[in-house]
Amino acid sequence: QVQLVESGGGLVEPGGSLRLSCVVSGLPFNKYGMNWARQTPGSEREVVASISTSGQWINYADSVKGRFTASRDNAKNTLYLQMDNLKPEDTGVYYCKTQRDNYWGQGIQVTVSS
């Protein structure tokens, strides 16, 4: 049974930071490219970061470039998203997902507000 479990979300003030984690089980994690996606109010779901199986290749959406950093630890079957200089428009539900076979986590809420 494949499971993707996100953690690390919450409420933060503008300019603050959060680190999301996604622990993956039930599949060979080091064989899957991974994405972080988000659903913000009034917008379609978007992929904010894509990371290759080794973590060598990472791409970011323009909206988060320079502020978010994706990484992975294949020994721990864990994906990370370091989010710095957060803005109110980053508020939404964040998901980790596989790049193939379409496995998704349950999502975790991030709220940026003063």
C-alpha positions as CSV (number, residue, x, y, z in Angstrom):
1,Q,0.0,0.0,0.0
2,V,1.5,3.3,-1.1
3,Q,1.4,6.1,1.4
4,L,2.6,9.7,1.2
5,V,2.3,11.6,4.4
6,E,3.0,15.3,4.7
7,S,3.8,17.2,7.8
8,G,5.2,20.6,8.9
9,G,2.4,22.9,7.8
10,G,0.7,25.6,10.0
11,L,0.3,29.3,10.5
12,V,3.2,31.7,9.9
13,E,3.5,35.4,9.6
14,P,4.5,37.0,6.3
15,G,8.3,36.8,5.8
16,G,8.4,33.7,7.9
17,S,9.6,30.2,7.1
18,L,8.2,26.6,7.2
19,R,9.6,23.3,6.2
20,L,7.3,20.6,4.9
21,S,8.2,16.9,4.9
22,C,6.7,14.0,3.0
23,V,7.4,10.5,4.1
24,V,6.8,7.9,1.4
25,S,6.2,4.2,1.8
26,G,5.1,1.3,-0.3
27,L,7.1,2.1,-3.4
28,P,10.8,2.4,-4.4
29,F,11.2,6.0,-3.5
30,N,14.6,6.4,-5.2
31,K,13.0,5.4,-8.5
32,Y,10.4,8.1,-8.5
33,G,10.7,11.7,-9.4
34,M,8.6,13.8,-7.0
35,N,6.6,17.0,-7.1
36,W,5.3,19.5,-4.6
37,A,2.0,20.9,-5.6
38,R,-0.4,23.4,-4.0
39,Q,-4.0,24.5,-4.2
40,T,-4.5,28.1,-3.3
41,P,-7.9,29.8,-2.8
42,G,-9.4,30.8,-6.1
43,S,-6.7,29.2,-8.2
44,E,-6.1,25.9,-9.9
45,R,-3.7,23.3,-8.4
46,E,-0.2,24.0,-9.5
47,V,3.1,22.3,-9.2
48,V,5.6,24.5,-7.4
49,A,8.7,22.2,-7.4
50,S,9.8,19.1,-9.3
51,I,12.8,17.0,-8.2
52,S,14.5,14.2,-10.0
53,T,15.1,10.7,-8.5
54,S,18.6,11.6,-7.3
55,G,17.7,15.2,-6.3
56,Q,20.2,16.5,-8.8
57,W,17.6,18.2,-11.0
58,I,15.1,20.6,-9.5
59,N,12.7,23.0,-11.2
60,Y,10.5,25.6,-9.6
61,A,7.4,27.6,-10.5
62,D,8.2,31.3,-11.1
63,S,5.9,32.2,-8.2
64,V,8.2,30.5,-5.7
65,K,11.6,30.6,-7.4
66,G,14.3,32.0,-5.0
67,R,12.1,31.4,-1.9
68,F,11.4,27.7,-1.9
69,T,13.9,24.9,-1.9
70,A,13.0,21.3,-2.6
71,S,15.2,18.4,-1.5
72,R,15.0,14.7,-0.8
73,D,16.7,12.1,1.4
74,N,16.4,8.7,-0.4
75,A,17.8,6.9,2.6
76,K,14.9,8.2,4.7
77,N,12.3,8.0,1.9
78,T,11.5,11.6,2.6
79,L,10.9,14.7,0.4
80,Y,11.3,18.2,1.8
81,L,10.2,21.7,0.9
82,Q,11.9,24.6,2.7
83,M,9.7,27.7,2.3
84,D,11.3,31.0,3.1
85,N,10.0,34.6,2.9
86,L,6.5,33.4,2.8
87,K,3.8,35.6,1.4
88,P,0.0,35.6,2.0
89,E,-0.5,34.4,-1.5
90,D,1.4,31.2,-0.6
91,T,-1.6,30.2,1.6
92,G,-3.1,27.0,0.6
93,V,-3.0,23.2,0.8
94,Y,0.3,21.6,-0.1
95,Y,0.7,18.1,-1.5
96,C,3.5,15.8,-2.4
97,K,3.0,13.6,-5.4
98,T,4.9,11.2,-7.6
99,Q,5.7,12.3,-11.1
100,R,4.4,9.0,-12.5
101,D,1.7,6.7,-11.4
102,N,-0.1,9.7,-9.8
103,Y,0.2,9.0,-6.1
104,W,-0.7,11.9,-3.9
105,G,-0.4,12.7,-0.2
106,Q,-3.4,13.9,1.8
107,G,-2.3,17.5,1.8
108,I,-1.3,19.9,4.5
109,Q,-2.5,23.4,5.2
110,V,-0.1,26.4,5.1
111,T,-1.5,29.7,6.2
112,V,0.5,32.9,5.8
113,S,-1.1,35.7,7.8
114,S,-0.4,38.4,10.3
